Amino acid sequence: MPKLRNTLFLLYLLFFCFVFFSEASVHEYNGQKFVSKGNAFVVHGGSEGIYSSFADTLNVTATAGDSFVRFEKITFRRPKESSNFSSHSIQAIVFEVEDREAIGGSAYGGQRAVCCTADLAKLGVCSEGEIIHRPSTKNPGWPKVFGVSFSEDDEATTLPLKSIQITKTGMYNLYFIHCDLNLKDLTVEGKTVWKNPTGYLPGRMAPLMNFYGFMSLAFVILGIFWFLQYARFWREVLPLQNCITLVITLGMLEMALWYFDYAEFNGSGTRPVGITMWAVTFDTIKRTIARIIILMVSMGYGVVRPTLGGLTSKVTMLGATFFLASEILELVENVGAVSDLSGKARLFLVLPVAILDAFFILWIFTSLSSTLNKLQTRRMVAKLDIYRKFTNALAVAVIVSVGWICYEIYFKANDVYNEQWQNAWIIPAFWQILSFSLLCVICVLWAPSQNSTRYAYSGEANEDFDKDDTNLTLIKPSPTPSKDFRTAPETRTVQGSNGASSNGDLEEDKTE
């Protein structure tokens, strides 16, 4: 119990750390220090995909369709002991990613520099101590460069209020840069507001709002189908079907929360931390429960064995570990996330989740192989048929997943500067579609019906599997005939005494 408390405390501590650094689409700077990069000192102010402003047919400068980057109360501060001199200019530079080569330069083909060096100044291409930049050949008037400097005895200086209208769709970057070695301890405060024509959502996130709206509708349609079947055959419902009902309910809640999260973010410019955290938590719970259910089904729980026996604690431990790793990853990726660039420092959080997913897959298919062999040995035809279909669906899902992971690696490796940001939303959307498709297949296979009980564990002697057996060793069938397999004479005898057999038994007789 103390360990669990400590784990939860660590989880929420990480959460509040992420929220502290970034809480809104409005990029806030809370005393960030300039970092040395080459011969310059830099603070990254943000990176977002922005669509061009809508056409202003009424010649109104401030319309709902405007795209802009607005600077509000950007203040630079230096220590009092360093305020006894005037400084070079501290500049803000906004540029589209295609114009990145217009920033910086080198003398005689040497090392590239952002700040103008003495050699470059001699060539007359720039002024020493200033940022090197050239006009864009693709976007006239860009990059946008402006700045402010310290007067003697000034401890703070503020950029004038400025709004830059975006007239071309692209990935825009903002950097605060200075070249003065005497301003090593300089910090920046204030905020910038980034806006797309349709709202404050960054360009990469904007399509996801409509996507989650459609996914919410898809889950509602699936839920209606499932709950109608559930209500019709509630007397025949299996424990497994109750678990599927839980996953569908969590999915509906998750999709609705994601939609409202993006809608609120888009309308206000501030990401609703509470809604985001609930959406992340429901997503993680749903994915964890779905994996555990698939693993339990693969082991034959509720179908060919009444309990998991000694495996229960192992399954629970694997599920809890996956939940914790996924929750931390999703908090980092989503809570307070604003920029369209994902930090490389977060990459190590993906590895535990990937390893646990691989372990789930290995365990699932090992268990499925064992269960299929045992069903075939006992000639449980109906159960064997549904398990084969289930295995095929899982195999297809895994193959497609591996293919998509390869594409995702290729996509990111060839998009170092996020120039394909308009298509980046497809990557997270695909995983939602794939998991929803697999859920639909499971719902079709295990939909409540009048014959649901024929797939349930019956308690007959020859259905008792070894509780902890997960290998491929076959168990010799009992002499007692299985409920799912009868000879023709035995079937006719039953019909003669009871009038008629069930539809399920007739179907199996025909099969045999």
C-alpha positions, -999 to +999 in steps of 0.1 A: +000+000+000+028+025+008+044+016-026+011+024-044+008+057-025+043+067-035+037+057-071+006+079-073+024+108-056+052+105-082+026+104-110+008+136-099+041+153-092+051+147-128+017+159-140+020+192-121+055+197-134+043+194-170+014+218-164+037+244-148+059+247-179+031+250-204-006+255-198-020+270-229-019+276-267-008+310-255+029+303-252+041+316-218+077+324-208+083+324-171+119+335-167+135+311-192+172+315-195+190+319-229+210+288-239+243+289-258+240+276-293+271+280-314+280+317-312+245+328-302+223+327-271+188+313-278+153+307-263+129+287-284+096+306-283+074+280-300+067+261-332+033+256-347+017+248-380-005+277-391-029+280-420-030+313-439-056+339-430-090+337-448-096+362-475-108+395-461-134+406-486-147+434-464-112+449-458-116+444-420-082+439-404-093+420-373-116+391-383-123+357-370-105+343-400-072+359-392-040+339-385-014+357-365+014+355-339+010+382-313+036+394-289+023+405-255+045+420-227+077+402-238+102+415-212+140+407-210+157+409-176+193+410-166+210+409-131+215+443-114+253+437-114+253+434-152+232+466-158+260+491-159+264+490-197+243+493-229+239+461-249+235+448-284+200+442-297+180+412-284+160+400-313+129+380-319+129+361-352+098+344-368+103+323-399+086+296-419+105+263-419+112+266-456+132+297-449+155+281-424+185+285-447+179+323-447+190+323-410+228+323-403+258+321-426+295+313-428+326+331-440+346+313-468+325+282-464+335+277-427+313+268-398+278+282-400+271+309-374+239+327-364+256+358-351+276+380-374+313+374-370+342+398-376+350+380-409+315+383-422+313+420-411+345+426-432+327+411-462+299+437-456+271+411-454+261+420-419+269+441-388+290+424-361+269+413-331+237+411-351+217+381-363+225+370-398+194+368-420+185+372-456+151+379-473+132+348-483+130+340-520+097+322-515+079+344-490+085+381-496+089+402-464+100+372-443+116+363-420+103+388-395+131+402-373+127+429-346+143+436-313+151+458-284+183+466-265+193+476-229+203+512-221+228+518-194+215+510-159+184+493-173+176+459-156+146+452-179+135+461-214+103+452-232+095+445-268+068+467-283+034+450-287+033+435-322+011+412-342+024+393-373-003+383-397+002+349-414-005+350-451+010+317-461+003+282-447+034+267-431+053+255-400+064+287-382+091+290-356+099+317-331+133+322-314+146+349-291+183+354-299+211+377-287+248+378-295+261+397-265+285+377-243+278+401-214+242+390-212+248+354-203+222+355-174+195+371-195+159+358-190+126+363-209+091+367-195+057+373-211+037+354-237+029+350-274-005+341-288-007+319-319-039+316-338-052+297-368-082+309-390-106+286-372-093+290-337-064+286-314-057+249-320-022+243-334-023+232-371-013+196-363-041+193-337-068+211-356-080+181-377-082+159-346-112+179-332-134+168-361-119+133-360-128+128-324-163+141-332-167+114-358-152+088-335-177+097-308-205+091-333-190+058-343-189+046-307-225+057-301-236+036-331-216+006-319-230+012-284-266+012-297-261-021-315-244-037-285-268-025-258-298-035-279-284-071-281-275-069-244-310-059-234-327-086-257-306-115-243-296-103-209-304-137-194-277-153-216-250-127-210-215-140-202-189-123-179-168-117-211-197-097-226-199-076-195-162-067-199-169-058-236-197-035-224-173-018-201-148-012-229-175+003-251-186+026-224-151+038-216-145+043-254-176+066-257-165+086-227-130+089-239-139+101-274-164+127-260-137+140-236-111+143-263-136+162-285-145+187-257-108+190-248-100+202-284-131+222-287-124+242-255-087+246-265-097+259-299-122+284-286-103+299-256-067+294-265-062+277-231-060+240-229-084+227-202-061+207-180-089+189-161-107+176-192-073+166-208-063+147-177-097+128-176-094+120-213-059+107-209-069+086-179-100+071-196-079+064-227-053+046-206-079+026-186-096+015-218-064+004-234-053-015-203-086-033-198-089-041-235-054-058-234-062-077-203-095-089-217-079-101-249-052-119-229-079-135-207-099-147-237-067-161-253-062-181-221-097-195-224-112-176-194-150-180-192-150-203-222-129-233-214-117-225-179-136-209-150-107-190-135-071-180-144-058-197-113-022-188-105-020-166-135-043-140-121-016-121-101+007-121-131-020-107-154-029-081-128+008-071-124+013-067-162-019-047-165-009-023-136+026-018-150+012-010-185-013+014-170+013+033-151+038+035-180+010+046-205-005+071-181+029+089-176+035+088-214+001+102-222+004+130-196+037+141-211+023+140-246-010+157-240-014+176-208-003+212-214+011+203-249+011+233-272+039+233-297+038+211-328+073+197-319+076+168-295+106+168-272+133+142-278+137+139-240+102+122-240+114+094-263+126+072-234+090+071-220+078+053-252+102+024-247+086+009-216+051+010-232+064-006-264+082-034-245+050-041-224+029-041-256+053-066-272+051-088-241+012-087-242+013-098-279+037-126-272+017-139-242-016-135-261-005-156-291+013-182-270-020-186-250-041-187-281-020-214-297-024-235-265-061-229-263-067-237-300-048-270-297-068-280-267-101-271-283-092-291-314-081-321-293-115-321-275-134-315-307-153-284-293-163-273-328-183-242-319-157-228-296-129-237-319-146-219-348-150-186-329-114-188-315-100-193-350-119-162-362-106-143-332-070-154-338-072-143-375-085-109-365-057-105-340-031-116-365-043-091-391-043-063-364-007-071-354+005-073-390-012-039-398+003-024-366+038-035-375+034-021-410+021+012-396+049+015-371+074+011-400+056+038-419+056+060-388+093+056-383+098+064-420+075+094-418+094+109-388+128+101-402+120+120-434+103+149-417+130+163-394+117+199-397+080+190-394+073+201-429+046+174-432+027+187-402-006+189-421-006+150-424+008+143-389-027+139-373-032+108-394-007+089-372-025+090-339-059+088-357-049+055-373-043+038-339-078+049-328-094+035-360-074+002-357-084-004-320-121+005-328-121-019-358-107-047-336-134-039-310-161-041-337-148-076-347-149-088-311-184-074-307-196-093-337-180-125-326-192-123-290-225-104-294-252-115-269-275-140-285-298-169-276-268-192-282-243-173-261-242-200-234-228-226-259-196-206-258-195-205-220-175-228-196-198-257-188-179-274-160-176-308-177-146-329-167-130-328-201-131-290-202-108-286-172-076-271-185-045-270-164-047-237-146-012-225-151-006-242-185+004-217-212+026-239-233+017-258-265+015-293-248-017-311-257-038-328-230-053-362-239-091-359-242-113-376-216-133-406-227-165-386-217-179-370-249-178-332-250-209-311-249-199-296-282-194-330-299-220-358-301-223-388-324-253-391-346-270-420-327-266-402-294-282-371-309-312-390-322-317-406-288-318-372-271-342-359-297-365-388-291-366-383-254-368-345-253-386-337-284-360-316-303-325-304-297-313-268-296-305-249-328-268-249-318-267-287-315-284-292-349-258-269-365-230-289-349-245-322-360-246-309-396-210-299-393-200-333-381 
